[in-house]
Amino acid sequence: MPNPKVNFYFEKDRSWAPEQRRLRDIALSSGLIEDLKWGHPCYTLQGTNVMLIHAFKDYCALLFHKGVLIPDPDALLIQQTDNVQSARQLRFTSLAQIERMAPTIAAYIQAAIKVEESGEKVAFKDTKDFSIPEEMVNALDADPEFAAAFRALTPGRQKGYLLNFAQPKQSKTRQARIEKALPRIMLGKGLDD
């Protein structure tokens, strides 16, 4: 059943609007509950996020939150970036493609529902499995208080910082990011808190 608080998203005149409306129809026929999360239509099972609809410049997509656990015999699911551990996308570039794939899309949704009903969990990498840029190693070694504050962060916050610090190609940019984040880390805050 359509959620009235989500209607505005589909009523906007935007790129991929017809395609996203069709994906909504397919999603709603699955029996999942429609909600709005992170500004996007999100479909849940017993309060747990199963998938959401979102759009980018070159495509729109269904993002399955535990997509890595969904059987994918035709290799249709896409890992958005190397750092995404759990979510996977089905991407679309036309309404005709969605129409052609409607039975497949419905099957992937049902598979996602089965994964959620099974209670299966994604095995996430530990913080120790993420590479630590040399600049961060040096900062931790140079300041025991900073090292203690970083270790006191939740694993998710640590990972967020490590990914952010490792992105730039230049050492000076990595160093600048670490220096900028230092006060937040000392306060026990994450990158996006």
LINWOWO-V41435 format. One record per backbone hydrogen bond with DSSP energy under -0.5 kcal/mol. NH is the residue of the N-H (numbers start at 1). CO is the residue of the C=O. E is the energy in kcal/mol with one decimal. If there is no record, write none. Layout:
BEGIN
{{NH;CO;E} {NH;CO;E}}
END
This chain:
BEGIN
{{4;2;-0.6} {6;3;-2.2} {7;3;-0.8} {7;4;-0.6} {9;6;-1.4} {10;6;-0.8} {10;7;-0.8} {11;7;-1.5} {12;8;-1.1} {14;12;-1.1} {17;14;-1.6} {20;16;-2.7} {21;17;-2.3} {22;18;-1.9} {23;19;-2.2} {24;20;-2.1} {25;21;-1.9} {26;22;-2.1} {27;23;-2.8} {28;24;-3.1} {29;25;-1.6} {30;27;-1.4} {31;28;-1.2} {32;27;-0.7} {33;44;-2.6} {34;1;-0.5} {35;42;-2.8} {37;35;-0.5} {37;40;-2.6} {40;37;-2.1} {42;35;-2.9} {43;51;-3.4} {44;33;-2.7} {45;48;-2.4} {48;45;-1.9} {50;43;-2.7} {51;43;-1.7} {52;63;-1.8} {53;41;-2.2} {54;61;-2.2} {56;59;-3.5} {60;92;-2.2} {61;54;-3.1} {62;90;-2.1} {63;52;-3.0} {63;61;-0.5} {64;62;-0.6} {64;88;-3.3} {65;50;-1.8} {65;63;-0.6} {66;50;-0.5} {67;64;-1.8} {68;86;-2.5} {69;66;-2.1} {70;67;-1.4} {75;72;-1.8} {78;89;-2.6} {80;78;-0.7} {84;81;-1.3} {85;83;-0.6} {88;64;-1.8} {89;78;-2.6} {90;62;-2.3} {91;89;-0.5} {92;60;-2.8} {98;94;-1.6} {99;95;-2.6} {100;96;-2.6} {101;97;-2.2} {102;98;-0.7} {102;99;-0.9} {105;101;-3.1} {106;102;-2.5} {107;103;-1.9} {108;104;-2.4} {109;105;-2.3} {110;106;-2.3} {111;107;-2.3} {112;108;-2.3} {113;109;-2.3} {114;110;-2.3} {115;111;-2.2} {116;112;-2.2} {117;113;-2.8} {118;114;-2.0} {119;115;-0.8} {119;116;-0.9} {120;115;-0.9} {124;122;-1.0} {129;126;-1.7} {130;127;-1.8} {133;131;-0.6} {136;133;-0.9} {137;133;-2.1} {138;134;-2.6} {139;135;-2.0} {140;136;-2.7} {141;137;-2.5} {142;138;-2.2} {143;139;-1.2} {147;143;-2.5} {148;144;-2.5} {149;145;-2.4} {150;146;-2.6} {151;147;-2.5} {152;148;-1.5} {153;149;-0.6} {153;150;-1.2} {158;154;-2.5} {159;155;-2.6} {160;156;-2.2} {161;157;-2.2} {162;158;-2.8} {163;159;-2.8} {164;160;-2.0} {165;161;-3.1} {166;162;-1.9} {167;163;-1.0} {168;164;-0.5} {174;170;-2.0} {175;171;-2.9} {176;172;-2.1} {177;173;-2.2} {178;174;-2.1} {179;175;-2.5} {180;176;-2.4} {181;177;-2.0} {182;178;-1.5} {183;179;-0.5} {184;181;-0.5} {185;181;-2.5} {186;182;-2.6} {187;183;-1.2} {188;185;-1.7} {189;184;-2.8} {193;190;-0.9}}
END
